Amino acid sequence: MSAEEPVPATATEPSTPDPVTPSENPPMSKRQLKKQLKMQKWEETKKLKRAKEREKIRARKLEAIKAGLPTRTGPSRKELKRNKVDYSRADISVVVDLSFDEMMIDKDVAKCVKQLLRIYTMNRRSERPIPLHFTGIREGGAVERHLKRNDGYQHWDVQFSAGAFVDLFDRERLVYLTSESDNVLDVLEKDHVYVIGGLVDHNQYKGHCHTLADQLGIRHARLPLSEHVVIKTRTILTINQVFEILMKVQLGKKWQETLLEVLPMRKGAKAKEPSDEGATGSDQESAMDEAKSEDAESGAVKEKNCKDEEEKDS
């Protein structure tokens, strides 16, 4: 067996550097960078602030004990933890449809999630908590990002789902609540699922949930506001206000009593009397016309502000 002949050495060509590809993410503007740094600082100090708040609560509790005063007016945390949803006793279920995060600016998504927190808090303090479902949460979306800012939200007594609510329940049981519906919700039907649109848009997408319900082929209804109260302003309610109304009515309260309790004072709601049947109709129509013109103006202003912000950031 002969030895292999040595391979003659060849001059190696100098290696050329790989071409530099431009960054996929464009550089941030000063405004965006400032906002990002502010958010990072808030996340870092959040736990420290909460620890200080807990210390203050402990200090106030010790002072109350020394003074012989009651230390708690509501249920304890242990009692609240034991107050779980009893699905066997539930007459209704409530869904918050959160599939609209791409239709909202970040500020409105934050407001939406804050309202979800209020719903959860109200429900766990209720005598009979309602089965709650937060659906349509897009993975990596704005709603999920804001939810994650609430430590331990995964342990809430709530069913979280990325799927659409129509895939989770029988369509015959679904009722989408929307103020544009011609159907009045007089009675909460047993074993039905009431859907609240998780859309904070300042009436920019008016009628969107009503159209969505029609497209999905499910029932829709509106709360009986004009049937029980007289309101001289817009009748747009927040997500948590709609839930609170449903919660109180399913506990046995009358619609009128509930609406007067839940509607904010600024709306100037008054109990509707039989004598108001004829007169208030025109009044409410004129109020609604004024509200529509206000919505159109606010929508135009909002759109202009968004364009101005985009120009500043670019």
N, C-alpha and C positions, 0 to 999 in steps of 0.2 A: 504494500500500500504506500503510494508516494505522498510525500508531504505537499500540502496545498501551497501554490505559489503566492508570495505576498502580494497584496493588492497595492498598486502604486498610490501614494498619497495625492489627493487632489485638493486644490485650493478651495476652501469653503467660502461661499458667498456670504457677505455680511447680511445678517438677518434684518429684515425691514420691520419696523414696529407696526403693530396692528393699527389700522385707521381708528381714530378717535371718533366714536359715535356721539352725537349730541345727546344730552340727557333727555330722558323721556318726560320728566317733570320740569316744566319751565320754572325759572327762578321766581321766588315769591316776592311780591311787592312789600314795601315797608309796612303797609297797613296789614297785610296778611301775616307777615312775620311777627308783628307786634301782637296780633290777636292770638297766634299760636303760642307765643311765650307767656302771654297772660293766662291761657288755658292750662299750660303746663304748671305754672306757679299755683294756680287754683287747685289742681289735682294733688300737688305736693302738700299744700297746707290744709286740705280738707279734713284729713284724719286728725291732724293736730287740733284744729278748731273743734271738732266733735269731742275730742278728749277733754278739752277745756270746758265745753258745755256740760259734759257729764260731771265734771268736778264741781261746777257751779250748782248743778241739781242736787248733788250729794250734800253740798254745804247748806243749801236752803232746807233740805230735808232734816239735817241735824239741828238746825236752828228751830224748825217747827216742832221737833221732838222735845227739845229743851223747853220750848214755850208751851208745851202741852196742846199744840194745835194738830189737826188732822194732816197727814202727810200726803194723802192721795184722795182725789175727788172721783176719779174714774176707775175702771178695772185695771188690775195689775198686768204686767207683761206676761206672767204665767197664765193668768186667766184668759188673756187674749190669744195666747198660743193654743190653748185648749179649745178655743171657739172656732172650730173647723167647719167647713161646709159639710152639711149632712145631705148627701144627694138623695137619700130615701125620703126626706121631708120636703125637698125642693119642689115648689109649684112651677117656677119658671127658671130659665137660664138667661144670662146676658152675655152677648158677644160684643167686643169692641173691634171693629174692622180696621186694622192698622196697615192696610196695603197702599196707603197714599203718601208715604214719606218722600217720594220723588216729586210730589206736587207741592210740597211745602218748603219754605226756606228754613234754614237751620234754627233760627230763633223760634219759629212756630212749632217745629218738631219738639224743641225743648219744652214749650208750653203744653203740648199734647202729652208728653211723658209725665209732666208735673200733675196733669189732671188724672192720669192713670194711677199715680201714687195716691191721690186723694180718694179715688174710687176704692182702691185696695184698703185704705185706712178706714173709710166709712163701712165697708163691707165686713171687715173683721170685728168691728165694734157693734154690728147689728145683732138684734135678738135672734134673727134667723138669716145667716149669710146666704147670699145667692150664688149659685155656681157661676164662676166668672171665667171667660175665655178671651184671651188676647190673641187674635189670629192675624195672619198675613204679615208677620214680622220678617222682613227680608234679611237674609244673612249678610252681615257686613253693612247693612243699611243704616240710615240716620236714626231710625227709631231704636234699633238694637244698640247703637253706639251710646245714645242718651240713657237707655235703660241700664247699661253697664256702669253708669256713674252712681247708681244706687247699689251700694254694697249688699250682697245677699238677695238681690231681687229674684234670683232663681228659686229661692225657698218660699216665696210668697204662695199663699193658698189660691193660686191662679193657674189655669191651664194655658201655657204658652204654646203657640204653634206657628210655624212658617207657612203652613198650608192655608188654602182659602176656606172660609167658613162653610161654603156650599158643599165642600167635600167632607165635612165633619158631621153634618146634621142632615136629616131628611128635609127636603125643600118644603114639604107641606107644613113643617113646624116652624119655619123661619118667617119672621116679620121684621122688615127693615124700617126703622123709624126715620122719617124724613118730613120736614115741615111742608114740603110741596105736595104731599099726598092728599087726595080727596077723601081718603078713608080715615075716619076718626077712631082712635083707640079708646073705646068706652070701658072695656073690661080686659084684664090680663088673663089670657086663656091658659089653663093648666097644661103643663108639659110643652109649652111653646118656648121658642128661643127668640129673644128680641135683640136685634142688631143695631148698634150705635156706630155711626161713621166716625172714625178717628181722624177727622180732617179739620185742622185749624187753619182756615184760609181767609178769615175776615170777609166771608161771603164772595170771594173772588170766583169760586167754582159753584155758584148757586145752582141747585138742582142736580148736581152731579150724582149724589147718592140715590135720588129718585130715579134718574135715568139708569143707573147701575142695577137697581132692583128690577126694573122693567126688562133690562137685557138678560138678567139671570132667570127671569120668569118666576120670581118669588113675590109674596105679598109685601105690601108696604102700608104704613099708617102714620098718622101724625098724632101728637099728644093733644088732648082736648083743651087747649089753652083758651081759645075764644068762646068755648062753651061754658066756661066756669069763671073766667076773670076778664076784666077790662084792662087792656094795656095800651098806653098812648105812645109807646116807643117800639123799637124792633123786638121781635119775639125770638131772636136767635139765642139759643142756650148753649152752654159749654157741655162737654162730654160728661163731666162729673155731675152737673145739674140734672141732666137727663137721667143718669143712673140713680141719683138720689130720689128723684120723683118715682121711678119704678120701684125702688127699695121700700119707700114709705107706703106706697099703694099696696104692694104685695103683703105688707104687714097689717093691712086692714084699714088704713086711713082713707078718707074721702078725697076725691080728686081736688076739689076746691080748697080744702084745708091744706093739702100737700103743696099745691101750687103757690098759695100765699106764703107758706113757710119757706119754700125753696127759692122762689124768684127774688132777685136782689131788690133792695129798696129803691134803687135808682130807676127801676123800670116803672115804678108807681102803680103796681098792679092792685086792683080793687076787686072785691067779690062782685060777680055779676048778678044783678037782681032781675026778676022777671020784667020789670019796667024798662030795663036796658036793652031788651031784645031788638027793638026797632031802631032806637037812636044810635046805639054803639056800632052798628054795622057800618054806617057811613063813616063814623069817626075812625074806626079801625082801618077801613080801606084807605082813608086819606093818610093815616099814620104810616100804613104800609107803602103808599106811593112816595111819601117823604123819605122813608127808609131806603127804598129802591134808588132814589136819586142820590142819597148819601153814599150808598154802596158803590154806585157807578163812579162818583167823585173820588172816594177812597181808593177804589181799584185803580183809577187812572194815576192818582198820586203815588200809590205803592209801586206801580209799574215804572213810573218815572224815576223813583228813588232807587229801584233795583238797577235800572240802566245807568244811573249816575255812579252807583257803587262799582258796577262792572267797568266803567270807563276809568274810575280812579285806580282800580286794582290792576288794570292792563298797563 
